[in-house]
Structures are given as C-alpha cells and as structure tokens.
Amino acid sequence: LQRIDWLGALLLLAATILVCTAFEQAGVEFPWESSFVISMLIISAVLWMLFLGWERHVTKADKVREPVTPWRFIKSRIMLGMMLCVLVPLDQR
C-alpha cells in the first residue's frame, strides 16, 4: 500500500469526474455559459495540470511510490497520442 500513488489517483479521479460532469450537464440542465459548467471545467483543468506536475515529481524524485502515469508515457508521442485518442472520442456516425 505504500507504493500506491494515492494523491495522483485522487487528482486523476477528481479531474475526470469534474470534466465528465461538466460535459454531461452542459446544454441539458445548465447552459454552456453557466457558472456551474465553466467553473467545473476550470477546476478540472487546474486539477489536470496538478496531476501532470505531481506525476512528473513522483517519477523523477520519489522511488517509493509507483506513479499512476509514468512521465515516460507523457514524453512519448506515441503513448501520448494513444491516451488522447482514448480521452477524445471521435464521431462514430
């Protein structure tokens, strides 16, 4: 349990939940310009940046914890492209 990157996992979970909730509620229950949607997207973006910074720190400095996303995945264009393809769904019409 000491090797688990708890902070990285929580940052990833919170950022993902906020962006998914904002996209699910925008245009349905709240307008896109509402403070609810905009604030959730801004907070999610901040959490994503904190997540990336934390993962870099854990990968570079900490030898006890295993990072959720090792920094070598983010530096690799192929791995980054694969992760972005998973995060950004393409239109399947």
C-alpha positions in Angstrom: 0.0 0.0 0.0 2.9 2.4 0.5 3.8 2.1 -3.2 0.4 3.4 -4.4 0.4 7.0 -5.6 -2.8 8.0 -3.7 -2.5 11.7 -4.4 -2.1 11.0 -8.1 -5.0 8.7 -8.2 -7.2 11.2 -6.4 -6.2 14.1 -8.7 -6.9 11.9 -11.7 -10.3 10.8 -10.4 -11.4 14.3 -9.4 -10.3 15.9 -12.7 -12.0 13.2 -14.7 -15.2 13.4 -12.7 -15.4 17.2 -13.0 -14.8 17.3 -16.7 -17.3 14.4 -17.3 -20.0 16.1 -15.1 -19.5 19.4 -16.9 -19.9 17.9 -20.3 -22.9 15.8 -19.2 -24.7 18.7 -17.7 -23.8 21.4 -20.3 -26.7 22.1 -22.6 -29.0 19.7 -20.8 -29.5 21.0 -17.2 -27.3 24.1 -17.4 -26.4 26.3 -20.3 -22.8 26.2 -21.6 -22.2 29.7 -20.4 -23.4 29.0 -16.8 -21.0 29.5 -13.9 -21.5 25.8 -13.0 -20.2 24.4 -16.2 -17.4 27.0 -16.6 -16.2 26.6 -13.0 -16.2 22.8 -13.3 -14.1 23.0 -16.5 -11.6 25.5 -15.0 -11.2 23.4 -11.8 -10.8 20.3 -13.9 -8.1 22.0 -16.0 -6.3 23.1 -12.8 -6.5 19.5 -11.4 -5.2 18.1 -14.7 -2.2 20.4 -14.5 -1.6 19.5 -10.9 -1.9 15.8 -11.8 0.8 16.2 -14.5 3.1 18.1 -12.2 2.7 15.5 -9.5 3.3 12.6 -11.8 6.5 14.2 -13.0 7.6 14.7 -9.4 6.8 11.2 -8.4 8.5 9.7 -11.5 11.6 11.9 -11.1 12.2 12.2 -7.4 10.2 9.5 -5.5 11.5 6.0 -5.6 9.0 4.6 -3.1 5.7 5.3 -5.0 4.7 4.0 -8.4 3.2 6.8 -10.5 -0.3 6.4 -12.0 1.1 7.6 -15.3 4.9 7.4 -15.6 6.5 10.5 -17.1 8.0 8.5 -19.9 4.4 7.9 -21.2 3.8 11.6 -21.4 7.1 12.3 -23.1 6.5 9.6 -25.8 4.5 11.0 -28.7 3.0 7.5 -29.4 1.8 6.9 -25.9 0.5 10.5 -25.6 -1.4 10.1 -28.9 -2.9 6.8 -27.7 -4.0 8.4 -24.4 -5.5 11.4 -26.2 -7.4 9.1 -28.6 -8.9 7.4 -25.5 -9.8 10.7 -23.9 -11.2 12.5 -27.0 -13.9 10.3 -28.6 -14.2 10.5 -32.3 -17.6 10.9 -34.0 -18.8 7.4 -35.0 -21.6 8.4 -37.4 
